[in-house]
Amino acid sequence: MTNHFNLIGVGIGPFHLSLAALMNKVPDQKFLFLDQKPNFLWHPELMFNDADMQTSFLKDLVTPVDPTNPHSFLNYLVEHGLFYSFMNTNRKVVSRREFELYCQWVSEKLENKLKFNSSIEQVNFKDDKFIVQTKTETYTSDNLSIATGLVPRIPDCAKDLISEKVFHAKSAGLKDLNLTGKRVLIIGGGQTGVEIFRNGVLGKWGEVKNIRLISRRQNLEPLDESPFTNEYFTPSYVADFFTLEQEHKDPIVKAQKLASDGNTPDYLDKLYNDLYYMTHVNKKEIDFKILPQRSLTGLKKTGDSYQAVIENNFLKANETIEADIIILSTGFTISAPKILEPIKHLLEFDKEGRFIINRNFDLKWNGPSKNKIYALNFSRHRHGIAEPQTSLMAWRSATIINDMTQKTIYKNDHVAPSFVHYGKIE
Ligand SMILES: Cc1cc2nc3c(=O)[nH]c(=O)nc-3n(C[C@H](O)[C@H](O)[C@H](O)COP(=O)(O)OP(=O)(O)OC[C@H]3O[C@@H](n4cnc5c(N)ncnc54)[C@H](O)[C@@H]3O)c2cc1C
C-alpha cells in the first residue's frame, strides 16, 4: 500500500505549494501533490520582465499563519544571501519572476512530497478511498484536494477563430510572437491586457503598425489598495461574508471588482510615463489607442486579417477595428475539472453549476463525511474576492489542515477584528 496517502493534491501552483509547505506541522500525515508540468512554473505564458506582484511579499506561502516555517520568503532571501540587498530595493512587492524563483526554491525543498510530469487523467471513489490516476500510476487517498487553476475565458464571437492570430493571453500565442508591422488589437483592460499593451508599445515583439486596447471598464482603473478595502482580504471579513445568503454574495463580489482586478497603480504610472516620453519628448510616432467603455460584440475574418465589431458604450454607437492579431485578455472562468467526471454524480452544485463549498473549503458531496474533497480557487462565489488571490492562501491552507486533522494545528482564527463591521451591531 505504498501508494496510499492521507491527502493527494492535484495541481502544484502557489496554492497547493502553500498547503504542502504548511503540512510540515503534521508529520504523521502522508501526502503527495501532482502536476503535469515538468517543474514549478508560475503562469509562464505571462511572465513579463516588468510585471510585479499585486500582493506584499509578507503574504507568502506560509508567513501569515506561521512565520517560523522554513519556507518563508524571508528565509528564501536569507538562504540566498539576499536579505540586505533586497531591503535596499525598498520594495513592498516582488516581481512575478522573483515570486516564481521563491516558489521554485520551496518546490525543491519539498521535492519528495511533489511529483511533476504527472498529468491526472481521472479521479474515482471506491471503498472509502479516492483513486487518482495518471497515464502510468494509480494512487489512493483518504482525502483529495483540487487546485488546478482557472480556464481562459474566450468571448463567444472569437471561439471559432482561435488560431495563432487570435488567441487568449494565457496560451502559447505570446511565445515567439512577431508583431512587426502588424495591427494589434488587445481585448480587455485588466492587468494582463495592460501589461501586453505596454510591452507591445515598447516593442517587445517588434515594432507594431498600430496597437489598440479595448476595455469595458470606464478607464484604465487602478487597483484599490486602500486600508479599509484591504480588510476584504482578512479572515474576519471572509467569516462574515460566508454567512450571507448566496443571492446577496454575487452582487457584492461584482461591486468589489477593483479591489482584486484593478490595474497596479505603479504600473499605470510607468505606462503613462512611457506614453508621455515617447509622444512628447522623444517624438517617436507610435500609433496607439486606449479605448475604454467598449465591448467586443463580433469578430470576422476578412482575408488575412480580422474585423472586430465594437460597441461603444460612451457614445452608444458601433465601431469597427481592423487588426492582424487579436490578443484576448478576457480573464478566466471557473468550472469543475473534467478529471472529476467519474464522481460528478456525487458532487453538489448550485443553480449556476458551481461547486457548493463549505466554510473549511471542502466540497458538499454525497460521499462519506470522513473523506473530504478540498477545492482551492473555486469559491469566489462562496468565500468572496480573496479566494483567487494569494493574500489569504496561507490562512486557507491552515484552515484545511485543521479541518482534515480535526485538530487546531494552526491558531488561524487568532486575528484582531476588522475596524469595519459588517455583521450584527452588538
Ligand atoms: C498572470 C497572473 C498574475 C497573478 N498575480 C497575482 C498577484 O500578484 N497576487 C495575487 O494575489 N494573485 C495573483 N494572481 C492570481 C492567483 O494568485 C494565481 O492565479 C495563482 O497562480 C493561483 O494558484 P493555483 O495554485 O490555484 O493555480 P495555478 O497557479 O494556475 O496552478 C494550477 C496547476 O494545476 C496544474 N494542473 C491542472 N490540471 C491538472 C491535471 N489534470 N493534472 C496535473 N496537473 C494539473 C497546472 O499544470 C498548474 O500548474 C495572478 C494570476 C495570473 C494569471
The ligand as an SDF file (V2000), in Angstrom:
LIG
                    3D

 53 58  0  0  0  0  0  0  0  0999 V2000
   -0.6070   36.3810  -14.6550 C   0  0  0  0  0  0  0  0  0  0  0  0
   -1.2220   36.2840  -13.2850 C   0  0  0  0  0  0  0  0  0  0  0  0
   -0.6870   37.0530  -12.2440 C   0  0  0  0  0  0  0  0  0  0  0  0
   -1.2280   36.9590  -10.9610 C   0  0  0  0  0  0  0  0  0  0  0  0
   -0.7130   37.7510   -9.9770 N   0  0  0  0  0  0  0  0  0  0  0  0
   -1.2470   37.7180   -8.7600 C   0  0  0  0  0  0  0  0  0  0  0  0
   -0.7390   38.5770   -7.7130 C   0  0  0  0  0  0  0  0  0  0  0  0
    0.1790   39.3620   -7.9220 O   0  0  0  0  0  0  0  0  0  0  0  0
   -1.3060   38.4940   -6.4760 N   0  0  0  0  0  0  0  0  0  0  0  0
   -2.3260   37.6430   -6.2180 C   0  0  0  0  0  0  0  0  0  0  0  0
   -2.8030   37.6020   -5.0890 O   0  0  0  0  0  0  0  0  0  0  0  0
   -2.8230   36.8280   -7.1770 N   0  0  0  0  0  0  0  0  0  0  0  0
   -2.3260   36.8600   -8.4350 C   0  0  0  0  0  0  0  0  0  0  0  0
   -2.8540   36.0470   -9.4190 N   0  0  0  0  0  0  0  0  0  0  0  0
   -3.9960   35.1730   -9.0790 C   0  0  0  0  0  0  0  0  0  0  0  0
   -3.5760   33.8360   -8.4170 C   0  0  0  0  0  0  0  0  0  0  0  0
   -2.7410   34.0880   -7.3190 O   0  0  0  0  0  0  0  0  0  0  0  0
   -2.8530   32.9090   -9.3810 C   0  0  0  0  0  0  0  0  0  0  0  0
   -3.6650   32.5880  -10.4900 O   0  0  0  0  0  0  0  0  0  0  0  0
   -2.3460   31.5940   -8.7600 C   0  0  0  0  0  0  0  0  0  0  0  0
   -1.4630   31.0190   -9.6710 O   0  0  0  0  0  0  0  0  0  0  0  0
   -3.4360   30.6000   -8.4110 C   0  0  0  0  0  0  0  0  0  0  0  0
   -2.8020   29.4570   -7.9090 O   0  0  0  0  0  0  0  0  0  0  0  0
   -3.3130   27.9580   -8.1250 P   0  0  0  0  0  0  0  0  0  0  0  0
   -2.3520   27.1290   -7.3670 O   0  0  0  0  0  0  0  0  0  0  0  0
   -4.7610   27.8850   -7.7970 O   0  0  0  0  0  0  0  0  0  0  0  0
   -3.3030   27.6900   -9.6870 O   0  0  0  0  0  0  0  0  0  0  0  0
   -2.2080   27.6980  -10.8370 P   0  0  0  0  0  0  0  0  0  0  0  0
   -1.0490   28.5360  -10.4630 O   0  0  0  0  0  0  0  0  0  0  0  0
   -2.9640   28.0550  -12.0770 O   0  0  0  0  0  0  0  0  0  0  0  0
   -1.7140   26.1970  -10.9190 O   0  0  0  0  0  0  0  0  0  0  0  0
   -2.5530   25.1440  -11.3000 C   0  0  0  0  0  0  0  0  0  0  0  0
   -1.6940   23.9570  -11.6480 C   0  0  0  0  0  0  0  0  0  0  0  0
   -2.5280   22.8230  -11.8450 O   0  0  0  0  0  0  0  0  0  0  0  0
   -1.9360   22.0010  -12.8440 C   0  0  0  0  0  0  0  0  0  0  0  0
   -2.9520   21.1050  -13.3610 N   0  0  0  0  0  0  0  0  0  0  0  0
   -4.1500   21.4080  -13.8950 C   0  0  0  0  0  0  0  0  0  0  0  0
   -4.8120   20.2850  -14.2500 N   0  0  0  0  0  0  0  0  0  0  0  0
   -4.0160   19.2500  -13.9500 C   0  0  0  0  0  0  0  0  0  0  0  0
   -4.1250   17.8230  -14.0960 C   0  0  0  0  0  0  0  0  0  0  0  0
   -5.2170   17.2600  -14.6120 N   0  0  0  0  0  0  0  0  0  0  0  0
   -3.0880   17.0560  -13.6860 N   0  0  0  0  0  0  0  0  0  0  0  0
   -1.9700   17.6120  -13.1580 C   0  0  0  0  0  0  0  0  0  0  0  0
   -1.8110   18.9460  -13.0060 N   0  0  0  0  0  0  0  0  0  0  0  0
   -2.8140   19.7440  -13.3850 C   0  0  0  0  0  0  0  0  0  0  0  0
   -1.3990   23.0170  -13.8430 C   0  0  0  0  0  0  0  0  0  0  0  0
   -0.3650   22.4580  -14.6270 O   0  0  0  0  0  0  0  0  0  0  0  0
   -0.8970   24.1310  -12.9330 C   0  0  0  0  0  0  0  0  0  0  0  0
    0.4820   24.0190  -12.6560 O   0  0  0  0  0  0  0  0  0  0  0  0
   -2.3390   36.1070  -10.7120 C   0  0  0  0  0  0  0  0  0  0  0  0
   -2.8780   35.3740  -11.7670 C   0  0  0  0  0  0  0  0  0  0  0  0
   -2.3280   35.4530  -13.0440 C   0  0  0  0  0  0  0  0  0  0  0  0
   -2.9630   34.6630  -14.1580 C   0  0  0  0  0  0  0  0  0  0  0  0
  1  2  1  0
  2  3  1  0
  2 52  2  0
  3  4  2  0
  4  5  1  0
  4 50  1  0
  5  6  2  0
  6  7  1  0
  6 13  1  0
  7  8  2  0
  7  9  1  0
  9 10  1  0
 10 11  2  0
 10 12  1  0
 12 13  2  0
 13 14  1  0
 14 15  1  0
 14 50  1  0
 15 16  1  0
 16 17  1  0
 16 18  1  0
 18 19  1  0
 18 20  1  0
 20 21  1  0
 20 22  1  0
 22 23  1  0
 23 24  1  0
 24 25  2  0
 24 26  1  0
 24 27  1  0
 27 28  1  0
 28 29  2  0
 28 30  1  0
 28 31  1  0
 31 32  1  0
 32 33  1  0
 33 34  1  0
 33 48  1  0
 34 35  1  0
 35 36  1  0
 35 46  1  0
 36 37  1  0
 36 45  1  0
 37 38  2  0
 38 39  1  0
 39 40  1  0
 39 45  2  0
 40 41  1  0
 40 42  2  0
 42 43  1  0
 43 44  2  0
 44 45  1  0
 46 47  1  0
 46 48  1  0
 48 49  1  0
 50 51  2  0
 51 52  1  0
 52 53  1  0
M  END
$$$$
